[in-house]
Amino acid sequence: MKYIIEKLTAENESALYVIDGENVQSKRIGSLRVKAMKLALASFSVHTGKVFFCSSVPDVSSNSFYEKNIKLLMQEGMTTLVTTAETDFSYNVNSSIKRLKHALISSPADYSIGIQAPCSRLTPELVKECNRHRVPFIRFSATCREDLLRIPWEWIRDANYLFRLVFVPDFQKCLPDKARLKLLKEWEILANEKNIPYCGEFQDEKELSATFLKKTGLYPVKGTFHSGSHADYFLSFAHSPYQVPEVAVIRGRIVYIRQNGWFYKGFGKEIKVRQTGRFGFQSPPRV
């Protein structure tokens, strides 16, 4: 179904958006000549759907997980979930991803899956396998600079040349703040020296940055609201000082209503990334 909604842009201008099926078809500031129904949303404010990271997805589909974790995140405006499948070896990548997909079979929100691995398991073989399955990022843990230096980054860079998945550090669990910040700085220097695509740390059950979305290829399909993106948005009361989602819409379909706590189980689908870094970085020349 084609319809029109009115939403404020980043420049605080009122714009009209044409929603056609799952996607935002077009945007226009001012009048719009389109044969479509315009939704009466005078009592509501329209906000772009958010992308959250959540690492606590159980191995099997769990009603309690959806009732607690997912519903709480949707109450904060989440329309897309990013999570990780844990693996230690390259030959386990496919089975780990399949197991996590099965656990997310009832998800009302769309989702994207990365890989979680200790730094000792970062090998060219693991990267090649992740590239083969179009995994957008690897989240890895380390405890000291020596852990980072033991990784064969030159070989990993060559194995990662075509798809360019992103490496995300996860130093929060094993290091105090001062040591963690120092290691993060050393990691950034190393990644820049070795031409390794990287992104900063992110916290569990928090919104992901636009930088991460651009580098991993989720943008411009997710985390934004313009022509060609998915029609992901939520409505909050216009008179409320808080952006509390009353209704959440994913790919043009209502999936969550706060008043009665309803959400559309099983509507979410995996967002497959065709190519990472289309907006986040440029591929270096291969030598």
Rosetta silent file (secondary structure, phi, psi, omega in degrees, C-alpha in Angstrom):
SEQUENCE: MKYIIEKLTAENESALYVIDGENVQSKRIGSLRVKAMKLALASFSVHTGKVFFCSSVPDVSSNSFYEKNIKLLMQEGMTTLVTTAETDFSYNVNSSIKRLKHALISSPADYSIGIQAPCSRLTPELVKECNRHRVPFIRFSATCREDLLRIPWEWIRDANYLFRLVFVPDFQKCLPDKARLKLLKEWEILANEKNIPYCGEFQDEKELSATFLKKTGLYPVKGTFHSGSHADYFLSFAHSPYQVPEVAVIRGRIVYIRQNGWFYKGFGKEIKVRQTGRFGFQSPPRV
SCORE:     score description
SCORE:     0.000 S_00000001
   1 L     0.000  138.181  178.928    0.000    0.000    0.000 S_00000001
   2 E   -99.914  131.726  177.606    1.226    3.475   -0.860 S_00000001
   3 E  -149.723  170.323 -175.978    0.735    6.271    1.660 S_00000001
   4 E  -122.258  136.945  172.576    2.221    9.614    2.719 S_00000001
   5 E  -127.397  156.929  178.306    3.505   10.722    6.106 S_00000001
   6 E  -109.580  132.575 -174.791    4.848   14.065    7.293 S_00000001
   7 E  -146.715  146.075  176.182    8.113   14.131    9.228 S_00000001
   8 E   -77.225  138.250  176.722   10.670   16.705   10.349 S_00000001
   9 L   -84.342  178.196  177.781   14.064   16.490    8.640 S_00000001
  10 L   -63.500  -25.597  177.864   17.448   16.895   10.346 S_00000001
  11 L   -87.145   10.045  178.284   17.258   20.587    9.396 S_00000001
  12 L    65.782   30.342  174.774   13.941   20.814   11.301 S_00000001
  13 L  -103.027  145.816  178.670   11.958   21.270    8.087 S_00000001
  14 E   -80.553  125.526 -178.168    8.638   19.579    7.512 S_00000001
  15 E  -128.922  151.514  177.160    8.889   17.063    4.663 S_00000001
  16 E  -102.471  132.339 -178.984    6.467   14.666    3.005 S_00000001
  17 E  -119.138  132.685  176.125    7.556   11.066    2.520 S_00000001
  18 E   -96.436  120.211  178.165    5.910    8.580    0.191 S_00000001
  19 E  -101.642  122.941  179.769    5.939    5.043    1.595 S_00000001
  20 E  -125.895  104.229 -177.709    5.470    2.321   -0.992 S_00000001
  21 L    68.795 -121.073 -176.466    5.447   -1.191    0.423 S_00000001
  22 L   -88.735  -13.690 -168.904    8.589   -1.764    2.491 S_00000001
  23 E  -118.891  160.281  169.095   10.551    1.285    1.361 S_00000001
  24 E   -80.903  117.883 -175.386   10.552    5.053    1.398 S_00000001
  25 E   -82.351  -44.373 -177.771    9.891    5.893   -2.235 S_00000001
  26 E  -158.373  165.189 -179.942   10.468    9.640   -2.265 S_00000001
  27 E  -134.319  141.401  179.887   10.778   12.764   -0.163 S_00000001
  28 E  -148.219  132.836  172.675    9.538   16.255   -0.891 S_00000001
  29 L   -95.186  120.163 -175.087    9.580   19.530    1.020 S_00000001
  30 L   107.588 -152.700 -177.929    6.399   21.404    0.186 S_00000001
  31 L   -73.545  155.057 -176.831    3.490   20.145   -1.902 S_00000001
  32 L  -140.272  121.109 -179.017    3.498   16.630   -3.304 S_00000001
  33 L   -98.270   87.828  179.755    1.451   15.441   -6.277 S_00000001
  34 L  -140.178  135.763  176.670    0.997   11.762   -5.632 S_00000001
  35 L   -81.244   90.275 -179.560   -2.149    9.672   -5.646 S_00000001
  36 L  -158.435  156.255  179.353   -1.836    8.203   -2.188 S_00000001
  37 E   -76.632  135.970  175.496   -3.493    8.394    1.201 S_00000001
  38 E  -101.299  124.475 -178.659   -1.940   10.803    3.686 S_00000001
  39 L   -72.338  137.097  178.019   -1.961    9.569    7.263 S_00000001
  40 L   -85.922   98.704 -175.411   -3.450   11.963    9.812 S_00000001
  41 L  -119.602   34.333 -176.352   -0.658   12.125   12.385 S_00000001
  42 L   -61.833  -29.455 -178.014   -1.277   15.564   13.884 S_00000001
  43 L   -86.000   -3.105 -174.241   -1.192   14.126   17.421 S_00000001
  44 E  -124.253  156.901  168.124    2.084   12.300   16.817 S_00000001
  45 E  -107.666  141.676 -178.716    5.712   12.992   16.028 S_00000001
  46 E  -102.782  129.809 -177.932    7.453   10.702   13.538 S_00000001
  47 E  -127.606  146.600  177.837   10.986    9.498   14.359 S_00000001
  48 E   -67.089  136.914  177.704   13.480    7.402   12.432 S_00000001
  49 L   -62.678  147.798 -175.115   13.803    3.831   13.690 S_00000001
  50 E  -104.640  155.865  177.401   16.949    3.054   15.684 S_00000001
  51 E  -111.066  122.262 -177.329   19.505    0.260   15.392 S_00000001
  52 E  -115.700  152.448  172.437   20.531   -1.369   18.683 S_00000001
  53 E  -101.810  136.780  177.175   23.174   -3.909   19.616 S_00000001
  54 L  -143.265  120.904 -177.728   22.214   -6.823   21.857 S_00000001
  55 L   -96.777   -6.639 -171.075   24.571   -9.667   22.722 S_00000001
  56 L   -94.502   33.201  177.173   22.222  -11.581   25.026 S_00000001
  57 L   -74.666  126.057 -179.069   20.305  -13.528   22.372 S_00000001
  58 L   -70.082  164.134 -178.594   19.759  -17.087   23.680 S_00000001
  59 L   -69.057  -24.344  178.579   20.814  -20.135   21.666 S_00000001
  60 L  -125.563  156.830  180.000   17.189  -21.141   21.160 S_00000001
  61 L   -60.656  128.103 -174.057   14.065  -19.088   20.534 S_00000001
  62 L  -132.127  126.602  178.178   12.774  -17.895   23.909 S_00000001
  63 H   -63.999  -37.158 -179.071    9.495  -16.159   24.718 S_00000001
  64 H   -64.979  -33.726  178.067   11.011  -14.553   27.816 S_00000001
  65 H   -64.136  -42.555 -179.700   13.761  -12.991   25.679 S_00000001
  66 H   -72.436  -37.930 -178.205   11.191  -11.343   23.415 S_00000001
  67 H   -69.515  -31.584 -176.929    8.920  -10.319   26.269 S_00000001
  68 H  -100.104  -69.805 -172.107   11.751   -8.710   28.240 S_00000001
  69 H   -65.243  -55.172 -174.710   14.762   -7.739   26.129 S_00000001
  70 H   -65.705  -42.678 -179.407   13.218   -7.122   22.716 S_00000001
  71 H   -64.012  -39.465  178.185   10.118   -5.381   24.034 S_00000001
  72 H   -63.894  -40.078  179.340   12.234   -3.088   26.224 S_00000001
  73 H   -69.055  -36.264  177.682   14.444   -2.168   23.266 S_00000001
  74 H   -68.898  -27.095  174.819   11.415   -1.484   21.076 S_00000001
  75 L   -70.690  -13.387  175.433   10.142    0.813   23.800 S_00000001
  76 L  -100.283    2.357  176.424   13.319    2.818   23.185 S_00000001
  77 L   102.716   11.291 -179.538   12.680    3.040   19.444 S_00000001
  78 E   -71.197  132.996  171.539   14.560   -0.002   18.147 S_00000001
  79 E  -123.093  -13.314  178.022   13.511   -1.290   14.738 S_00000001
  80 E  -136.298  134.729 -178.696   16.699   -3.204   13.859 S_00000001
  81 E  -109.342  131.729  172.933   18.731   -5.529   16.070 S_00000001
  82 E  -112.731  130.910 -178.682   22.448   -6.183   15.619 S_00000001
  83 E  -143.710  178.814 -177.481   23.906   -9.184   17.420 S_00000001
  84 E  -131.487  146.257  172.214   26.818  -11.625   17.250 S_00000001
  85 E  -102.033  127.217 -177.671   27.265  -15.371   16.905 S_00000001
  86 E   -81.086  136.276  177.426   30.136  -16.718   18.981 S_00000001
  87 L  -153.164  152.581  178.499   32.693  -18.933   17.267 S_00000001
  88 L  -111.799  -20.771 -175.197   36.267  -20.071   17.808 S_00000001
  89 L  -134.762  154.318 -177.059   37.062  -21.637   14.445 S_00000001
  90 H   -62.359  -34.984 -177.437   36.395  -20.833   10.807 S_00000001
  91 H   -73.865   -7.176  177.746   34.552  -24.103   10.194 S_00000001
  92 H   -97.314   -3.124 -174.579   32.014  -23.161   12.891 S_00000001
  93 H   -60.103  -50.791 -176.105   30.983  -19.843   11.326 S_00000001
  94 H   -62.767  -45.561 -178.694   28.117  -21.200    9.243 S_00000001
  95 H   -67.106  -35.845  178.628   26.659  -23.392   12.004 S_00000001
  96 H   -65.747  -41.233  178.992   26.926  -20.567   14.571 S_00000001
  97 H   -67.108  -42.605  179.264   25.068  -18.170   12.285 S_00000001
  98 H   -61.620  -40.574 -179.912   22.378  -20.751   11.505 S_00000001
  99 H   -64.003  -40.076  179.867   21.858  -21.429   15.209 S_00000001
 100 H   -71.299  -37.036  176.064   21.431  -17.726   15.931 S_00000001
 101 H   -60.204  -40.545  178.767   19.044  -17.277   13.000 S_00000001
 102 H   -64.788  -37.752  178.515   16.895  -20.036   14.428 S_00000001
 103 H   -66.553  -26.134 -178.392   16.896  -18.301   17.819 S_00000001
 104 L   -98.037   14.723 -174.840   15.702  -15.101   16.104 S_00000001
 105 L   -62.873  -25.596 -179.822   12.965  -16.801   14.120 S_00000001
 106 L  -101.566   13.069 -176.649   10.273  -15.041   16.192 S_00000001
 107 L   -67.311  131.214  174.534   11.910  -11.618   16.179 S_00000001
 108 L   -77.897  -20.608 -177.503    9.539   -8.726   15.417 S_00000001
 109 L  -101.586  149.841  172.236   12.528   -6.552   14.441 S_00000001
 110 E   -65.215  158.413 -175.717   14.891   -6.964   11.514 S_00000001
 111 E  -146.319  156.749  175.032   18.359   -8.152   12.471 S_00000001
 112 E  -132.925  140.816 -172.538   21.964   -8.344   11.307 S_00000001
 113 E  -117.398  127.301  171.383   24.480  -10.908   12.560 S_00000001
 114 E  -108.833 -172.210 -179.790   28.205  -10.463   13.142 S_00000001
 115 E  -117.619  137.508  174.234   30.801  -12.799   14.630 S_00000001
 116 E  -110.046  127.050 -178.249   32.236  -12.713   18.171 S_00000001
 117 E  -150.877  149.496  172.608   35.667  -14.298   18.614 S_00000001
 118 E   -70.005  153.766 -175.828   38.714  -14.031   20.893 S_00000001
 119 H   -62.996  -25.902  179.527   41.686  -12.283   19.302 S_00000001
 120 H   -67.150  -15.720 -179.387   43.683  -15.523   19.394 S_00000001
 121 H  -102.140    5.694  177.834   41.235  -16.936   16.834 S_00000001
 122 L   -77.934  105.834 -177.866   41.522  -14.069   14.341 S_00000001
 123 L  -132.221  161.308  174.749   43.009  -15.783   11.307 S_00000001
 124 H   -58.015  -34.435  179.967   42.843  -15.300    7.528 S_00000001
 125 H   -64.908  -40.954  178.053   40.763  -18.478    7.336 S_00000001
 126 H   -64.406  -42.528 -179.697   38.171  -17.045    9.733 S_00000001
 127 H   -64.699  -42.666  178.636   38.018  -13.796    7.766 S_00000001
 128 H   -61.545  -41.471  179.700   37.623  -15.630    4.447 S_00000001
 129 H   -66.617  -39.275  177.028   34.778  -17.706    5.859 S_00000001
 130 H   -65.153  -39.652  176.553   33.076  -14.579    7.211 S_00000001
 131 H   -62.461  -39.285 -178.606   33.464  -12.919    3.814 S_00000001
 132 H   -62.781  -33.579 -179.921   31.928  -15.946    2.144 S_00000001
 133 L   -98.262   11.181  177.779   28.833  -15.608    4.331 S_00000001
 134 L    55.327   45.196  175.264   28.771  -11.803    4.018 S_00000001
 135 L   -78.208  123.085 -172.385   29.318  -11.236    7.742 S_00000001
 136 L   -75.878  -23.111 -178.349   29.559   -7.438    8.144 S_00000001
 137 E  -156.311  156.247  171.921   31.775   -7.335   11.244 S_00000001
 138 E  -119.116  126.321  176.361   33.873   -9.318   13.703 S_00000001
 139 E  -103.016  122.882 -173.258   33.827   -8.295   17.361 S_00000001
 140 E  -128.528  153.801  179.661   36.935   -9.483   19.167 S_00000001
 141 E  -108.875  153.057  176.085   38.329   -9.351   22.691 S_00000001
 142 L  -156.586  157.374 -177.828   41.892   -8.681   23.862 S_00000001
 143 L  -116.340  -15.661 -178.275   43.585   -7.944   27.175 S_00000001
 144 L  -158.526  170.630 -179.127   46.865   -6.260   26.196 S_00000001
 145 H   -63.164  -34.570 -179.464   48.870   -4.795   23.321 S_00000001
 146 H   -62.832  -34.434  176.496   50.779   -8.047   22.896 S_00000001
 147 H   -59.667  -41.056 -179.440   47.503   -9.816   22.088 S_00000001
 148 H   -69.587  -38.884 -176.369   46.982   -7.399   19.200 S_00000001
 149 H   -72.186  -21.572  179.690   50.550   -7.697   17.916 S_00000001
 150 L   -76.958  -12.181 -177.739   50.364  -11.494   17.759 S_00000001
 151 L   -81.212  134.010  179.963   47.591  -11.318   15.151 S_00000001
 152 L   -77.559   75.536 -171.991   48.782  -11.642   11.496 S_00000001
 153 H   -63.500  -34.467  179.998   47.140   -8.399   10.373 S_00000001
 154 H   -63.139  -43.213  178.379   48.860   -8.273    6.973 S_00000001
 155 H   -67.620  -39.305  178.505   47.459  -11.679    6.024 S_00000001
 156 H   -64.402  -40.797  178.433   44.063  -10.756    7.443 S_00000001
 157 H   -60.584  -42.754  179.622   44.054   -7.522    5.427 S_00000001
 158 H   -67.227  -39.095  179.172   44.750   -9.456    2.213 S_00000001
 159 H   -68.467  -23.070 -174.255   42.071  -12.047    3.027 S_00000001
 160 L  -100.366   11.817 -168.401   39.620   -9.224    3.722 S_00000001
 161 L   -64.373  -44.549 -172.134   40.328   -7.207    0.581 S_00000001
 162 L   -75.177  -51.260 -174.581   37.132   -7.750   -1.431 S_00000001
 163 L   -87.993  -32.041  176.123   34.347   -7.600    1.155 S_00000001
 164 L    60.023   54.420  173.716   36.141   -5.490    3.797 S_00000001
 165 L   -64.386  159.617 -171.480   34.299   -6.598    6.933 S_00000001
 166 E  -103.262  140.475  177.783   34.821   -4.352    9.963 S_00000001
 167 E  -100.965  128.206 -176.790   36.728   -5.233   13.149 S_00000001
 168 E  -121.011  122.718  179.654   35.171   -4.028   16.395 S_00000001
 169 E   -74.759  149.812  175.976   37.067   -4.215   19.720 S_00000001
 170 L  -135.614   80.531 -176.004   35.405   -5.575   22.844 S_00000001
 171 L  -103.295    2.401 -170.250   37.712   -4.687   25.728 S_00000001
 172 L   -70.266  -34.781 -171.360   35.054   -3.693   28.276 S_00000001
 173 L   -76.500  -26.496 -169.228   34.619   -7.004   30.088 S_00000001
 174 L  -114.675    0.255 -176.158   38.245   -7.743   30.901 S_00000001
 175 L  -134.786  144.912  171.306   39.932   -4.371   31.514 S_00000001
 176 L   -68.786  165.041 -171.533   39.502   -1.394   33.858 S_00000001
 177 H   -56.982  -46.298 -175.630   38.641    1.921   32.228 S_00000001
 178 H   -63.857  -46.281  179.231   42.143    3.412   32.146 S_00000001
 179 H   -67.131  -34.918  179.897   43.760    0.314   30.641 S_00000001
 180 H   -65.635  -44.690  179.708   40.857   -0.097   28.224 S_00000001
 181 H   -63.848  -38.474  177.994   41.170    3.446   26.880 S_00000001
 182 H   -64.934  -43.303 -179.991   44.918    3.000   26.426 S_00000001
 183 H   -67.693  -35.653  176.670   44.420   -0.274   24.563 S_00000001
 184 H   -62.083  -41.165  178.461   41.719    1.291   22.378 S_00000001
 185 H   -64.376  -42.800  178.960   44.138    4.042   21.368 S_00000001
 186 H   -65.486  -36.080  178.183   46.829    1.499   20.540 S_00000001
 187 H   -65.867  -41.900  179.050   44.309   -0.518   18.536 S_00000001
 188 H   -62.489  -41.815  178.512   43.294    2.526   16.469 S_00000001
 189 H   -63.079  -45.001 -179.576   46.935    3.296   15.675 S_00000001
 190 H   -63.936  -44.449 -179.030   47.576   -0.319   14.685 S_00000001
 191 H   -62.662  -39.551  178.099   44.424   -0.539   12.548 S_00000001
 192 H   -68.112  -39.084  179.385   45.338    2.637   10.676 S_00000001
 193 H   -64.882  -38.076 -175.220   48.900    1.448   10.105 S_00000001
 194 L   -94.259    3.141 -177.633   47.741   -1.916    8.739 S_00000001
 195 L    57.307   47.067  179.222   44.780   -0.535    6.728 S_00000001
 196 L   -99.685  124.668  175.939   42.302   -2.598    8.739 S_00000001
 197 L   -64.149  126.445 -176.926   38.638   -1.469    8.609 S_00000001
 198 E  -143.837  164.604  175.439   37.620   -0.801   12.194 S_00000001
 199 L  -142.703  160.327 -178.652   35.021    0.878   14.340 S_00000001
 200 L   -72.677  171.301  177.938   34.941    1.923   17.977 S_00000001
 201 L   -62.082  153.254  169.242   33.503   -0.065   20.857 S_00000001
 202 L  -134.782  154.280 -175.010   29.771   -0.185   21.401 S_00000001
 203 L   -94.549  152.670 -179.892   27.771   -1.007   24.492 S_00000001
 204 L   -68.592  138.486  178.553   25.251   -3.771   24.931 S_00000001
 205 L    58.411   37.397  175.730   21.586   -2.805   24.466 S_00000001
 206 E  -126.999  158.022  179.849   22.533    0.676   23.243 S_00000001
 207 E   -68.408  140.052  179.721   21.923    2.468   19.961 S_00000001
 208 L   -86.962  150.366 -175.953   24.657    2.029   17.354 S_00000001
 209 L   -76.788  159.124  176.025   26.372    5.003   15.773 S_00000001
 210 H   -63.355  -32.201  178.560   25.906    6.170   12.194 S_00000001
 211 H   -60.954  -45.326  178.499   29.629    5.514   11.665 S_00000001
 212 H   -62.395  -44.284 -178.237   29.180    1.828   12.460 S_00000001
 213 H   -62.912  -38.893 -179.733   26.132    1.549   10.189 S_00000001
 214 H   -70.901  -41.364 -177.874   27.974    3.172    7.288 S_00000001
 215 H   -69.838  -33.647 -177.745   31.119    1.097    7.683 S_00000001
 216 H   -89.537   -3.702  176.702   29.244   -2.206    7.955 S_00000001
 217 L    87.174    2.485  176.363   26.933   -1.494    5.019 S_00000001
 218 L   -70.822  -33.061  172.144   23.672   -1.365    6.988 S_00000001
 219 L   -81.466  137.855   13.822   23.355    2.267    5.950 S_00000001
 220 L  -100.814   17.153  178.807   21.506    3.512    3.867 S_00000001
 221 L   -78.022  -39.213 -178.194   18.929    0.727    4.263 S_00000001
 222 L  -120.528  156.840  176.145   18.786    0.999    8.055 S_00000001
 223 L    78.008   11.096  178.285   19.308    3.812   10.538 S_00000001
 224 L  -150.566  171.020 -177.692   18.049    6.515    8.210 S_00000001
 225 L  -142.103   89.239  177.238   14.820    7.671    6.597 S_00000001
 226 L  -155.512 -177.983 -175.426   15.088    8.796    2.996 S_00000001
 227 L   -55.636  126.427  178.427   14.450    7.580   -0.540 S_00000001
 228 L    96.333  -18.476  179.782   15.415    3.927   -0.893 S_00000001
 229 L   -80.398  164.923  173.005   15.692    3.127    2.805 S_00000001
 230 E   -67.286  146.182  179.334   13.378    0.779    4.636 S_00000001
 231 L   -81.299   73.751  179.313   10.279    2.468    6.022 S_00000001
 232 L  -107.237  117.231  179.052   11.335    2.043    9.661 S_00000001
 233 E  -158.112  167.161  174.358    9.931    4.624   12.056 S_00000001
 234 E  -136.366  156.547 -177.864    8.058    5.050   15.302 S_00000001
 235 E  -110.344  134.219  172.495    5.378    7.425   16.522 S_00000001
 236 E  -126.711  158.942  179.780    5.394    9.285   19.822 S_00000001
 237 E   -64.179  133.210 -175.207    2.874   11.759   21.203 S_00000001
 238 L   -64.973  -32.252 -175.937    3.629   15.228   19.848 S_00000001
 239 L   -84.499   -6.936 -177.318    2.941   16.976   23.160 S_00000001
 240 L   -84.351  137.087  177.050    5.229   14.678   25.169 S_00000001
 241 L   -73.365  -11.432 -178.753    8.767   15.894   26.001 S_00000001
 242 L  -109.057  142.890  179.137    9.953   12.274   25.742 S_00000001
 243 L   -88.868   68.392  179.641   10.210   10.257   22.534 S_00000001
 244 L   -87.944  116.869 -178.270    8.364    7.232   23.886 S_00000001
 245 L   -64.699  121.695  173.668    7.330    4.986   20.970 S_00000001
 246 L   -92.544  -33.819  177.932    3.596    4.397   20.955 S_00000001
 247 E  -139.733  135.755  175.688    3.662    2.591   17.605 S_00000001
 248 E  -116.589  137.234 -179.196    6.644    1.098   15.757 S_00000001
 249 E  -122.873  129.095  177.882    6.662    0.463   12.012 S_00000001
 250 E  -125.145  126.379 -177.322    9.214   -1.747   10.249 S_00000001
 251 L    50.077   42.403  174.926    9.327   -1.965    6.464 S_00000001
 252 L    78.943    5.016 -176.189    5.981   -0.177    6.305 S_00000001
 253 E  -120.178  134.585  176.761    4.224   -2.610    8.646 S_00000001
 254 E   -68.468  124.767 -177.960    3.051   -1.969   12.218 S_00000001
 255 E  -123.000   -8.255 -177.681    4.958   -4.374   14.465 S_00000001
 256 E  -151.529  133.117  175.199    4.566   -2.865   17.937 S_00000001
 257 E  -128.943  117.603 -173.402    1.792   -1.072   19.852 S_00000001
 258 L   -68.609  -35.024 -172.525    2.735    0.167   23.298 S_00000001
 259 L   -57.689  -41.716 -179.539   -0.797    0.558   24.672 S_00000001
 260 L  -111.916    5.999  176.802   -1.529   -3.161   24.765 S_00000001
 261 L    71.639   17.085 -177.018    2.073   -4.441   24.631 S_00000001
 262 E   -82.425  140.249  168.011    1.507   -6.199   21.304 S_00000001
 263 E  -143.138  153.204 -170.978    4.317   -6.917   18.870 S_00000001
 264 L   -86.082   94.987 -179.817    4.397   -8.888   15.631 S_00000001
 265 L   -67.108  136.222  174.959    6.412  -12.021   16.327 S_00000001
 266 L    85.665   -0.405 -179.304    8.285  -13.449   13.384 S_00000001
 267 L   -75.993  -30.466 -176.311    8.030  -10.385   11.137 S_00000001
 268 L   -63.783  148.892  177.135   11.730   -9.549   11.373 S_00000001
 269 L  -135.284  160.781  179.165   14.130  -10.771    8.724 S_00000001
 270 E   -72.313  135.165  175.220   17.890  -10.858    8.343 S_00000001
 271 L   -93.410  110.443 -177.768   19.405   -7.821    6.657 S_00000001
 272 L   -91.998  125.327 -178.142   22.028   -9.152    4.273 S_00000001
 273 L   -87.665  123.475  178.094   24.840   -6.746    3.488 S_00000001
 274 L   -77.900  -41.121 -178.954   25.980   -6.794   -0.128 S_00000001
 275 L  -152.703  130.967  177.978   29.040   -4.644    0.423 S_00000001
 276 L   -81.920  162.122  169.210   30.498   -2.992    3.504 S_00000001
 277 L    65.391   23.919  179.240   31.956    0.483    3.677 S_00000001
 278 L   -66.835  -24.072  179.662   30.125    2.080    0.771 S_00000001
 279 L  -123.199  -13.417 -172.321   29.890    5.275    2.819 S_00000001
 280 L   -90.240  -33.004 -179.084   32.273    4.683    5.726 S_00000001
 281 L  -160.672  167.682  177.196   35.701    4.316    4.108 S_00000001
 282 L  -107.517  142.379  178.592   37.481    3.790    0.837 S_00000001
 283 L   -70.909  131.349  178.749   39.307    0.604   -0.039 S_00000001
 284 L   -73.229  155.595  177.008   43.066    1.138   -0.181 S_00000001
 285 L   -65.749  141.722 -179.589   44.941    0.140   -3.336 S_00000001
 286 L   -85.743  131.306 -178.767   46.262   -3.400   -3.213 S_00000001
 287 L  -121.552    0.000    0.000   50.027   -3.673   -3.482 S_00000001
